[in-house]
């Protein structure tokens, strides 16, 4: 599979970009200085990493290892600002950039990190995203804080970029009613035997992969109301670019174009076709099926006629 298949599947916009359309808020912080370096992994083997500067308040010795820094989940994002990190205002397009890292060079990953900041993947728990004040509940009771090191291995980026690319490729097959090949399921973190199941079951597996990351994140719906006449429903994608990426992926797979408010019934609905044109009224599927546009036009015409008499 390649980008052309994603275009055919409808995952991309008119410019062939993987694009999310729902407005959202994201706490994506970009450091003032990012560089490549080596950092010991769990077996004390030095691995190539993206290195990030962190505040002195976040530095402490680990009791069981000699790593000089660890970031525990009891600090706030305001400390980052004090050492030069900046909050990213334009946060759309992280999925489009991230998926290219599947076969990216070290410099490609460095460029991504300079633009989007850390992935913030927790080093203490499997498939977990570190966020400020993130507390894990232990099976045996009690709590367990997440941990993040200011050195993210390059293989983290490539591994998850390949996983996301595999999800898009699998979805391209399933949208056509075809089973995805075993190699893609393996790349997506499943067993190769998943390809033997019925397409409906495979669709469930794929949705579960995305839902697993969404459910483990801090993604919430958020009402925003400032200068606009009507408040807008946004998605708060939470901390960091990695959570934002999964939200964009879910939107691309579902073909979601926008959260809209129907001009007839005033109910919130998800628009799956093209975005409504600016300045023009838009209607939910229910009202469209009831010829809302024609009824609104007739009512407007009647009011104009009455006002002129």
C-alpha positions as CSV (number, residue, x, y, z in Angstrom):
1,X,0.0,0.0,0.0
2,X,1.1,3.6,-0.6
3,X,-0.2,7.2,-0.3
4,X,-2.3,6.8,-3.5
5,X,-4.3,4.1,-1.8
6,X,-5.0,6.4,1.1
7,X,-6.2,9.0,-1.3
8,X,-8.6,6.5,-2.9
9,X,-9.8,5.4,0.6
10,X,-10.6,9.1,1.4
11,X,-8.2,9.4,4.3
12,X,-6.5,12.5,2.7
13,X,-7.7,16.0,1.7
14,X,-7.6,17.5,-1.8
15,X,-3.9,18.1,-1.4
16,X,-3.2,14.4,-0.6
17,X,-2.4,15.2,3.1
18,X,-3.6,13.2,6.0
19,X,-5.8,15.8,7.6
20,X,-8.0,16.2,10.7
21,X,-10.8,18.7,10.4
22,X,-12.3,19.0,13.9
23,X,-11.0,22.0,15.7
24,X,-9.1,21.2,18.8
25,X,-6.9,22.3,21.7
26,X,-3.5,20.6,22.2
27,X,-0.9,21.1,24.8
28,X,2.1,20.6,22.5
29,X,5.3,22.1,23.8
30,X,8.4,22.5,21.7
31,X,11.9,22.8,23.3
32,X,14.4,25.5,22.4
33,X,17.1,23.0,21.6
34,X,16.8,19.4,20.3
35,X,19.8,17.3,19.4
36,X,20.8,13.7,18.6
37,X,22.8,11.8,21.2
38,X,23.2,8.4,22.9
39,X,21.4,7.3,26.1
40,X,21.5,3.9,28.0
41,X,18.5,1.7,27.6
42,X,17.2,-0.8,30.2
43,X,20.2,-3.1,29.5
44,X,22.7,-0.2,29.8
45,X,23.3,-0.4,26.0
46,X,23.8,3.1,24.4
47,X,21.1,3.8,21.8
48,X,20.6,6.7,19.5
49,X,18.1,9.2,20.9
50,X,16.6,12.6,20.5
51,X,17.8,14.6,23.5
52,X,15.6,17.2,25.2
53,X,16.5,20.0,27.7
54,X,14.5,19.8,31.0
55,X,14.1,22.1,34.0
56,X,16.4,21.7,37.0
57,X,13.3,20.9,39.1
58,X,12.8,17.7,37.1
59,X,16.3,16.4,37.7
60,X,16.9,13.7,40.3
61,X,18.8,10.5,40.7
62,X,17.0,7.2,40.3
63,X,17.5,4.9,43.3
64,X,18.3,1.7,41.2
65,X,20.2,3.2,38.2
66,X,22.7,5.8,37.4
67,X,20.6,7.8,35.0
68,X,21.0,11.5,35.8
69,X,17.5,12.7,34.9
70,X,14.0,11.5,35.2
71,X,10.7,13.3,34.8
72,X,8.0,12.3,37.2
73,X,4.4,13.1,36.6
74,X,4.0,15.6,39.4
75,X,5.2,18.7,37.6
76,X,3.2,21.2,35.5
77,X,3.8,22.5,32.0
78,X,4.5,26.0,33.2
79,X,8.0,25.0,34.2
80,X,8.8,24.2,30.6
81,X,8.1,27.8,29.6
82,X,10.6,29.1,32.1
83,X,13.5,27.4,30.3
84,X,12.5,28.4,26.8
85,X,10.0,25.8,25.7
86,X,7.2,27.3,23.6
87,X,3.6,26.2,23.2
88,X,2.7,25.3,19.6
89,X,-0.2,27.3,18.3
90,X,-0.6,25.6,14.9
91,X,-1.2,21.9,15.8
92,X,-2.8,20.5,12.7
93,X,-0.9,18.0,10.5
94,X,1.1,15.9,13.0
95,X,-0.2,12.6,11.6
96,X,0.9,13.6,8.1
97,X,4.4,14.3,9.4
98,X,4.6,11.4,11.8
99,X,3.7,8.6,9.3
100,X,6.6,9.7,7.1
101,X,9.0,8.6,9.8
102,X,8.3,5.0,9.2
103,X,11.3,4.9,6.8
104,X,12.7,8.3,7.9
105,X,16.4,9.0,8.5
106,X,17.8,10.2,11.9
107,X,17.7,13.7,10.6
108,X,14.0,13.3,9.6
109,X,13.2,12.3,13.2
110,X,15.2,15.2,14.6
111,X,13.3,17.6,12.3
112,X,10.0,16.2,13.5
113,X,11.1,16.6,17.1
114,X,12.1,20.2,16.6
115,X,8.7,20.9,15.0
116,X,6.4,18.8,17.3
117,X,8.4,18.2,20.5
118,X,8.6,14.9,22.4
119,X,6.3,11.9,22.0
120,X,6.2,11.8,25.9
121,X,6.0,8.0,25.9
122,X,6.2,6.6,29.4
123,X,9.3,4.3,30.0
124,X,7.7,2.6,33.0
125,X,4.5,1.2,31.4
126,X,3.9,-0.5,28.1
127,X,2.1,1.6,25.4
128,X,1.5,4.5,27.8
129,X,1.8,8.2,27.3
130,X,3.3,10.3,30.1
131,X,1.3,13.4,31.0
132,X,1.5,15.9,33.9
133,X,-0.1,14.4,37.0
134,X,-0.7,11.0,35.3
135,X,-1.1,8.3,38.0
136,X,-1.5,4.6,37.2
137,X,-3.6,2.3,39.4
138,X,-1.8,-0.9,40.4
139,X,-3.5,-4.2,40.1
140,X,-2.5,-5.0,43.7
141,X,-3.7,-1.7,44.9
142,X,-2.1,1.7,45.4
143,X,-0.8,4.1,42.7
144,X,2.1,4.2,40.4
145,X,3.4,7.4,38.7
146,X,4.5,7.3,35.1
147,X,8.0,8.3,34.1
148,X,9.6,10.0,31.1
149,X,13.2,10.3,30.2
150,X,14.4,13.5,28.3
151,X,16.0,11.1,25.7
152,X,13.6,9.3,23.3
153,X,15.1,6.4,21.3
154,X,14.9,6.9,17.5
155,X,13.4,3.4,17.2
156,X,10.4,4.7,19.2
157,X,9.6,7.0,16.4
158,X,10.1,4.5,13.6
159,X,8.3,1.7,15.5
160,X,5.1,3.7,16.1
161,X,5.2,5.4,12.7
162,X,5.3,2.0,11.1
163,X,2.5,0.9,13.3
164,X,0.3,3.9,12.3
165,X,1.2,3.4,8.6
166,X,0.1,-0.3,8.9
167,X,-3.2,0.8,10.5
168,X,-3.8,3.1,7.5
169,X,-2.8,0.4,5.0
170,X,-5.1,-2.2,6.7
171,X,-8.0,0.2,6.8
172,X,-7.5,0.7,3.0
173,X,-8.0,-3.0,2.4
174,X,-11.0,-3.3,4.8
175,X,-12.8,-0.3,3.3
176,X,-12.8,-2.3,0.0
177,X,-14.1,-5.4,1.8
178,X,-10.8,-7.2,1.4
179,X,-8.9,-8.9,4.2
180,X,-5.5,-7.3,5.1
181,X,-2.4,-9.4,4.5
182,X,-0.6,-11.0,7.5
183,X,2.5,-8.8,7.2
184,X,0.4,-5.7,7.9
185,X,-1.3,-7.2,10.9
186,X,2.1,-8.1,12.4
187,X,3.4,-4.6,11.8
188,X,0.2,-3.2,13.5
189,X,1.1,-5.2,16.6
190,X,-1.3,-8.1,16.1
191,X,-0.8,-11.8,15.1
192,X,-0.5,-12.7,11.4
193,X,-3.4,-15.1,11.9
194,X,-5.8,-12.1,12.2
195,X,-5.8,-12.0,8.4
196,X,-7.7,-15.2,8.4
197,X,-10.8,-13.8,10.1
198,X,-13.8,-12.3,8.4
199,X,-13.5,-8.7,7.3
200,X,-16.1,-7.6,9.9
201,X,-13.9,-9.1,12.7
202,X,-10.8,-7.5,11.2
203,X,-12.5,-4.2,11.3
204,X,-13.3,-4.7,15.0
205,X,-9.6,-5.5,15.6
206,X,-8.4,-2.4,13.8
207,X,-10.8,-0.1,15.6
208,X,-9.7,-1.7,18.9
209,X,-6.1,-0.7,18.2
210,X,-7.0,3.0,17.8
211,X,-9.6,3.0,20.6
212,X,-6.9,1.5,22.9
213,X,-4.7,4.6,22.5
214,X,-7.7,7.0,22.6
215,X,-9.0,5.5,25.8
216,X,-5.6,5.7,27.5
217,X,-5.1,9.3,26.6
218,X,-6.6,12.6,28.0
219,X,-8.8,13.3,25.0
220,X,-12.0,15.1,25.9
221,X,-14.7,17.2,24.3
222,X,-14.4,20.9,25.1
223,X,-16.8,23.8,24.5
224,X,-15.2,27.1,23.3
225,X,-17.0,30.4,23.2
226,X,-15.2,33.7,22.7
227,X,-16.0,36.2,19.9
228,X,-18.2,33.9,17.9
229,X,-22.0,34.2,18.0
230,X,-22.3,30.5,18.8
231,X,-20.0,28.4,20.9
232,X,-17.9,25.7,19.1
233,X,-17.4,22.1,20.1
234,X,-13.6,21.3,20.1
235,X,-11.6,18.3,20.9
236,X,-9.0,18.7,23.7
237,X,-6.3,16.3,22.6
238,X,-4.4,16.7,25.8
239,X,-0.6,16.6,26.3
240,X,1.9,16.3,23.5
241,X,1.8,15.5,19.8
242,X,1.5,11.7,20.1
243,X,-2.0,12.0,21.6
244,X,-3.0,14.5,18.9
245,X,-1.7,12.1,16.3
246,X,-4.1,9.4,17.4
247,X,-7.1,11.8,17.3
248,X,-6.1,12.8,13.8
249,X,-5.8,9.2,12.8
250,X,-9.3,8.3,14.1
251,X,-10.8,11.3,12.2
252,X,-9.1,10.2,8.9
253,X,-10.2,6.6,9.2
254,X,-13.8,7.7,10.0
255,X,-13.9,10.3,7.3
256,X,-15.0,12.9,9.9
257,X,-14.9,16.4,8.3
258,X,-16.3,18.7,11.0
259,X,-18.4,18.9,14.2
260,X,-21.3,21.2,13.1
261,X,-24.5,22.7,14.5
262,X,-27.5,22.3,12.3
263,X,-29.0,25.6,11.3
264,X,-32.5,24.1,11.4
265,X,-32.7,22.0,14.6
266,X,-29.7,23.5,16.3
267,X,-28.4,20.0,17.2
268,X,-24.7,19.1,17.1
269,X,-23.8,16.5,14.4
270,X,-20.7,15.0,12.8
271,X,-20.3,16.0,9.1
272,X,-18.7,13.2,7.1
273,X,-18.8,14.7,3.6
274,X,-17.1,18.0,2.6
275,X,-16.9,20.9,5.0
276,X,-19.8,23.4,4.8
277,X,-19.0,26.5,2.8
278,X,-18.2,29.6,4.9
279,X,-21.3,31.9,5.2
280,X,-23.7,29.2,4.0
281,X,-26.2,27.3,6.2
282,X,-25.7,23.7,6.8
283,X,-28.1,21.0,7.9
284,X,-27.8,17.6,9.7
285,X,-28.7,14.4,7.8
286,X,-32.2,14.3,9.4
287,X,-33.1,17.8,8.5
288,X,-31.6,17.3,5.0
289,X,-33.9,14.3,4.5
290,X,-36.9,16.5,5.5
291,X,-36.0,19.2,2.9
292,X,-34.9,21.7,5.5
293,X,-33.1,23.9,3.0
294,X,-36.3,24.4,0.9
295,X,-38.4,25.0,4.0
296,X,-35.9,27.6,5.4
297,X,-35.9,29.3,2.0
298,X,-39.7,29.3,1.8
299,X,-39.9,30.8,5.4
300,X,-37.4,33.5,4.5
301,X,-39.3,34.3,1.4
302,X,-42.6,34.6,3.3
303,X,-41.0,36.9,5.9
304,X,-39.6,39.1,3.2
305,X,-43.0,39.3,1.5
306,X,-44.8,40.2,4.8
307,X,-42.2,42.9,5.6
308,X,-42.8,44.6,2.3
309,X,-46.6,44.8,2.7
